[in-house]
Amino acid sequence: MSNATVMTAKNQIELQVVELLGENGTTYQTAIIFLQVPKIDIDLLPQVKLPDGLDRDRGVILFGQAPIWLYARLSVLSRNFPWVAHYGIREKQAIVISSRVADYQPGDEIALQFNHEPCATIVVGGPADSGKSHLSYALIQMFEAYRPDLPLYLHRANWDGEGIHTYETPDPELAKKLVNANTYRLHQHEDSDRLIPKYFQYHADAIANIRSVRNLALVDVGGWPQPEKRPVVEQCTHSIIISRYPEKIPAWQELFAPLQPLAVIHSILEERCEIVRTKPYLEIIAGKWQLGCSVPDVLRDRVLSVVG
């Protein structure tokens, strides 16, 4: 690591300059983005600068989980570098987005090597309308509060169009439009028998890549316990089931059988948390799973135990 520069007066963003090894043996200058707070202030955009440790005579890879507007700002500031690439965590490679030299062209892929053991991965599943997405987002917020040092990634391996934008977009109508625009009803496609297995294999590969660069991953696997999801499950280590319907829990337990169960949550439409049992896994009756909900303390402690 050659240098680290805090880029804003409010210390919300930090860039660290490191050298990453490519699969071809070449080392690549990389600026790793670290967000010091869960939500950074877009008003700080004019203050964002490149770190002094970057060699402007070399290409640069921008690496890290950050808003698109921050990547756009850093890309503009790097426009006079020989080339600029963005790292895609799901693909486990950097993609060149601009270039002033012949050796690298936009669209070129740069594979990188990591010496990271696959991290623990918690999959969240259960029937529709049980609160999976709200629970997944609440878990993200919980980790931001209790383990802000932990490199974490939430991956949604489903086609319902929901994401963190669903919960953080101030305009509810815009949030709905974003969900609708990103919903892909593969099960209604005429070629669904071929497309659905490919879809989940793609997500299984993406999770494998994520596990090599993060310290914990969360996976929202959708509302149906299809056998086609087994490649995704095989990339996970722990499971949480949340269901409004007790009779549907066994099918999810069967799908998640290879994993270590953390919790089974009987979802209810009232604010309550009742412990049914703690061994061999946590079983609770809990609610209300809605926007702004928090993770019950007993579930929080069980989930945090995965990362120590």
C-alpha positions as CSV (number, residue, x, y, z in Angstrom):
1,M,0.0,0.0,0.0
2,S,1.6,3.2,-1.1
3,N,-0.6,5.9,0.2
4,A,-4.0,6.7,1.7
5,T,-5.8,10.0,1.4
6,V,-9.0,11.1,3.1
7,M,-10.8,12.9,0.2
8,T,-13.5,15.0,2.0
9,A,-13.4,17.5,4.8
10,K,-16.0,15.5,6.6
11,N,-14.0,12.3,6.4
12,Q,-16.8,10.4,4.7
13,I,-14.7,8.9,1.9
14,E,-11.2,7.4,1.7
15,L,-9.1,6.1,-1.1
16,Q,-6.2,3.7,-0.6
17,V,-3.7,3.1,-3.4
18,V,-2.6,-0.5,-3.6
19,E,-1.1,-2.9,-6.2
20,L,-3.2,-5.8,-7.2
21,L,-1.8,-8.8,-9.1
22,G,-3.4,-9.8,-12.4
23,E,-3.7,-13.4,-13.6
24,N,-1.1,-12.6,-16.2
25,G,1.5,-11.7,-13.6
26,T,1.1,-7.9,-14.2
27,T,0.6,-5.6,-11.2
28,Y,-2.2,-3.0,-11.5
29,Q,-2.4,0.3,-9.8
30,T,-5.7,0.3,-7.9
31,A,-7.6,2.9,-5.9
32,I,-9.8,1.1,-3.3
33,I,-12.8,3.1,-2.2
34,F,-13.8,3.0,1.5
35,L,-16.9,4.7,2.7
36,Q,-16.5,5.8,6.3
37,V,-20.3,6.2,6.9
38,P,-23.2,4.1,5.6
39,K,-24.6,7.0,3.5
40,I,-22.3,9.6,2.1
41,D,-23.5,13.1,1.3
42,I,-23.7,13.9,-2.4
43,D,-23.1,17.6,-1.6
44,L,-19.5,16.6,-1.0
45,L,-19.0,15.7,-4.7
46,P,-17.0,18.9,-5.5
47,Q,-14.6,18.0,-2.7
48,V,-13.8,14.5,-4.0
49,K,-10.2,14.3,-5.2
50,L,-7.8,11.6,-6.3
51,P,-5.2,10.5,-3.8
52,D,-1.7,11.8,-4.1
53,G,-0.2,8.3,-4.3
54,L,-1.6,7.6,-7.8
55,D,0.9,7.5,-10.7
56,R,-0.7,9.4,-13.5
57,D,1.5,7.8,-16.1
58,R,-0.1,4.4,-15.4
59,G,-3.6,3.1,-15.8
60,V,-5.8,2.8,-12.7
61,I,-8.5,0.4,-11.5
62,L,-11.3,1.9,-9.3
63,F,-12.4,-0.8,-6.8
64,G,-15.0,-0.8,-4.1
65,Q,-18.7,-0.6,-3.3
66,A,-19.8,3.0,-3.8
67,P,-22.6,5.1,-5.5
68,I,-22.5,5.5,-9.3
69,W,-22.1,9.3,-8.9
70,L,-18.9,8.7,-7.0
71,Y,-17.5,6.4,-9.6
72,A,-18.5,8.9,-12.3
73,R,-16.6,11.7,-10.4
74,L,-13.5,9.6,-10.0
75,S,-13.6,8.5,-13.6
76,V,-13.8,12.1,-14.8
77,L,-10.8,13.0,-12.5
78,S,-8.9,10.1,-14.0
79,R,-9.6,10.9,-17.6
80,N,-6.0,11.9,-18.4
81,F,-4.6,8.6,-17.1
82,P,-3.6,6.1,-19.9
83,W,-6.7,4.1,-19.1
84,V,-9.3,3.6,-16.4
85,A,-11.2,0.5,-15.4
86,H,-14.0,-0.3,-12.9
87,Y,-13.8,-3.5,-10.9
88,G,-17.0,-5.7,-11.1
89,I,-17.3,-7.8,-7.9
90,R,-19.8,-10.2,-9.4
91,E,-17.6,-10.9,-12.4
92,K,-14.3,-10.8,-10.4
93,Q,-12.6,-8.7,-13.0
94,A,-12.0,-5.1,-14.0
95,I,-13.6,-3.7,-17.1
96,V,-11.8,-0.9,-19.0
97,I,-14.2,2.1,-19.4
98,S,-11.8,4.6,-21.2
99,S,-8.4,4.5,-22.7
100,R,-5.8,6.8,-24.4
101,V,-3.5,3.9,-25.3
102,A,-3.6,1.1,-27.8
103,D,-2.9,-1.7,-25.3
104,Y,-6.2,-1.3,-23.5
105,Q,-9.5,-0.6,-25.1
106,P,-12.9,0.1,-23.6
107,G,-14.6,-3.3,-22.8
108,D,-11.3,-5.1,-22.2
109,E,-11.4,-7.4,-19.2
110,I,-8.7,-7.6,-16.6
111,A,-8.7,-10.6,-14.3
112,L,-7.2,-10.1,-10.8
113,Q,-5.9,-12.6,-8.3
114,F,-6.9,-12.6,-4.6
115,N,-5.6,-14.7,-1.7
116,H,-8.9,-14.5,0.2
117,E,-10.5,-17.6,1.6
118,P,-14.2,-17.8,0.7
119,C,-16.1,-15.8,3.3
120,A,-19.2,-16.9,5.2
121,T,-22.4,-16.4,3.3
122,I,-25.9,-16.2,4.8
123,V,-28.8,-17.0,2.4
124,V,-32.3,-15.6,3.3
125,G,-35.3,-17.4,2.0
126,G,-39.0,-17.9,2.5
127,P,-42.4,-17.5,0.8
128,A,-43.5,-14.2,-0.8
129,D,-44.8,-11.4,1.4
130,S,-43.1,-12.8,4.5
131,G,-40.6,-9.9,4.8
132,K,-37.4,-11.3,3.2
133,S,-36.4,-8.0,1.5
134,H,-37.1,-5.9,4.7
135,L,-35.2,-8.4,6.8
136,S,-32.2,-8.4,4.3
137,Y,-32.1,-4.6,4.4
138,A,-32.4,-4.5,8.2
139,L,-29.5,-6.9,8.4
140,I,-27.4,-4.6,6.3
141,Q,-28.2,-1.7,8.6
142,M,-27.5,-3.9,11.6
143,F,-24.0,-4.6,10.4
144,E,-23.4,-1.0,9.6
145,A,-24.2,-0.2,13.2
146,Y,-22.4,-3.0,15.0
147,R,-19.7,-4.0,12.5
148,P,-18.9,-1.0,10.3
149,D,-15.4,-2.4,9.8
150,L,-16.7,-5.5,8.0
151,P,-16.6,-5.6,4.2
152,L,-20.1,-6.8,3.5
153,Y,-22.1,-7.4,0.3
154,L,-25.8,-8.0,-0.2
155,H,-26.6,-10.0,-3.4
156,R,-30.1,-10.5,-4.6
157,A,-30.4,-13.7,-6.6
158,N,-34.0,-13.1,-7.7
159,W,-35.8,-11.2,-10.4
160,D,-38.3,-9.2,-8.3
161,G,-36.6,-5.9,-9.1
162,E,-36.0,-4.9,-5.5
163,G,-32.7,-3.7,-4.1
164,I,-31.3,-1.2,-1.6
165,H,-32.7,1.6,-3.9
166,T,-36.2,0.3,-2.9
167,Y,-35.6,1.4,0.7
168,E,-33.4,4.4,0.2
169,T,-35.2,6.3,-2.6
170,P,-37.0,9.2,-1.0
171,D,-39.8,9.2,-3.5
172,P,-42.0,6.1,-3.0
173,E,-43.4,6.4,-6.6
174,L,-39.9,6.5,-8.1
175,A,-39.0,3.4,-6.0
176,K,-42.0,1.5,-7.4
177,K,-40.9,2.5,-10.9
178,L,-37.4,1.3,-10.3
179,V,-38.7,-2.1,-9.0
180,N,-41.0,-2.5,-12.0
181,A,-38.2,-1.5,-14.5
182,N,-35.9,-4.1,-13.0
183,T,-38.4,-7.0,-12.6
184,Y,-37.7,-9.9,-15.0
185,R,-40.5,-12.6,-14.9
186,L,-38.4,-15.5,-16.2
187,H,-41.0,-18.0,-15.0
188,Q,-43.4,-16.5,-17.5
189,H,-41.0,-16.6,-20.4
190,E,-41.7,-19.2,-23.2
191,D,-38.1,-20.4,-22.8
192,S,-38.2,-20.5,-19.0
193,D,-37.0,-24.2,-18.7
194,R,-33.7,-23.2,-20.3
195,L,-33.3,-19.7,-18.9
196,I,-34.1,-20.3,-15.2
197,P,-31.2,-22.8,-14.6
198,K,-28.8,-20.5,-16.5
199,Y,-30.0,-17.5,-14.4
200,F,-29.3,-19.2,-11.0
201,Q,-26.0,-20.6,-12.3
202,Y,-25.0,-17.1,-13.2
203,H,-25.8,-15.9,-9.6
204,A,-24.0,-18.9,-8.1
205,D,-20.8,-17.8,-10.0
206,A,-21.3,-14.2,-9.0
207,I,-21.6,-15.2,-5.3
208,A,-18.4,-17.3,-5.6
209,N,-16.6,-14.2,-6.9
210,I,-18.1,-12.0,-4.1
211,R,-17.0,-14.5,-1.5
212,S,-13.4,-14.1,-2.6
213,V,-13.2,-10.3,-1.9
214,R,-15.7,-9.7,0.9
215,N,-15.7,-10.8,4.6
216,L,-19.4,-11.6,4.6
217,A,-22.1,-12.0,2.0
218,L,-25.9,-11.9,2.4
219,V,-28.0,-13.5,-0.4
220,D,-31.7,-12.9,-0.9
221,V,-32.8,-16.0,-3.0
222,G,-36.4,-15.1,-3.6
223,G,-39.8,-16.6,-2.7
224,W,-39.9,-20.1,-4.2
225,P,-37.8,-23.1,-3.0
226,Q,-37.1,-24.3,-6.6
227,P,-34.5,-27.0,-7.1
228,E,-32.9,-24.8,-9.8
229,K,-31.6,-22.6,-6.9
230,R,-29.3,-25.4,-5.6
231,P,-26.2,-23.9,-7.3
232,V,-26.8,-20.7,-5.4
233,V,-27.4,-22.6,-2.1
234,E,-24.1,-24.5,-2.6
235,Q,-22.2,-21.2,-2.5
236,C,-23.7,-20.3,0.9
237,T,-22.7,-21.5,4.4
238,H,-25.6,-20.4,6.6
239,S,-29.4,-20.0,6.3
240,I,-32.2,-17.9,7.6
241,I,-35.8,-18.8,6.8
242,I,-38.6,-16.2,7.3
243,S,-42.2,-17.3,6.6
244,R,-45.8,-16.2,7.3
245,Y,-46.9,-19.8,6.6
246,P,-45.6,-22.5,9.0
247,E,-46.6,-25.3,6.5
248,K,-44.2,-23.9,3.9
249,I,-41.1,-23.9,6.1
250,P,-40.2,-27.6,5.5
251,A,-39.7,-27.1,1.8
252,W,-37.2,-24.3,2.5
253,Q,-35.4,-26.4,5.2
254,E,-35.1,-29.2,2.5
255,L,-33.5,-26.7,0.0
256,F,-31.2,-25.3,2.7
257,A,-30.3,-28.8,4.2
258,P,-26.6,-28.6,3.3
259,L,-26.2,-25.3,5.2
260,Q,-25.9,-24.4,8.9
261,P,-29.3,-23.1,10.0
262,L,-29.1,-19.8,11.9
263,A,-32.8,-19.0,12.4
264,V,-36.3,-19.8,11.4
265,I,-38.6,-16.7,11.8
266,H,-42.3,-17.0,11.9
267,S,-43.3,-13.7,10.4
268,I,-46.3,-11.8,11.9
269,L,-48.0,-8.5,11.3
270,E,-47.4,-7.1,14.8
271,E,-44.5,-5.7,16.7
272,R,-43.5,-8.7,18.8
273,C,-40.6,-11.1,19.3
274,E,-41.1,-14.4,21.1
275,I,-38.4,-17.1,21.3
276,V,-39.6,-20.6,20.5
277,R,-36.2,-22.2,20.9
278,T,-32.5,-21.5,20.7
279,K,-31.1,-24.9,19.8
280,P,-30.1,-26.5,17.4
281,Y,-31.0,-23.2,15.7
282,L,-32.9,-20.0,16.7
283,E,-36.6,-20.1,16.2
284,I,-38.7,-17.0,16.9
285,I,-42.1,-15.5,16.2
286,A,-41.3,-11.9,15.2
287,G,-42.6,-8.8,13.4
288,K,-43.5,-6.4,12.1
289,W,-41.3,-6.6,9.0
290,Q,-41.7,-3.3,7.2
291,L,-39.7,-0.3,6.1
292,G,-37.6,0.9,9.0
293,C,-37.8,-2.3,11.0
294,S,-34.9,-3.5,13.1
295,V,-33.4,-6.9,13.8
296,P,-34.5,-8.3,17.2
297,D,-31.6,-8.5,19.6
298,V,-31.6,-12.3,19.8
299,L,-31.4,-12.6,16.0
300,R,-28.7,-9.9,15.9
301,D,-26.5,-11.8,18.3
302,R,-27.0,-15.1,16.4
303,V,-26.1,-13.5,13.1
304,L,-23.1,-11.6,14.5
305,S,-21.7,-14.9,15.8
306,V,-21.0,-15.9,12.3
307,V,-18.3,-13.3,11.9
308,G,-17.1,-13.3,15.6
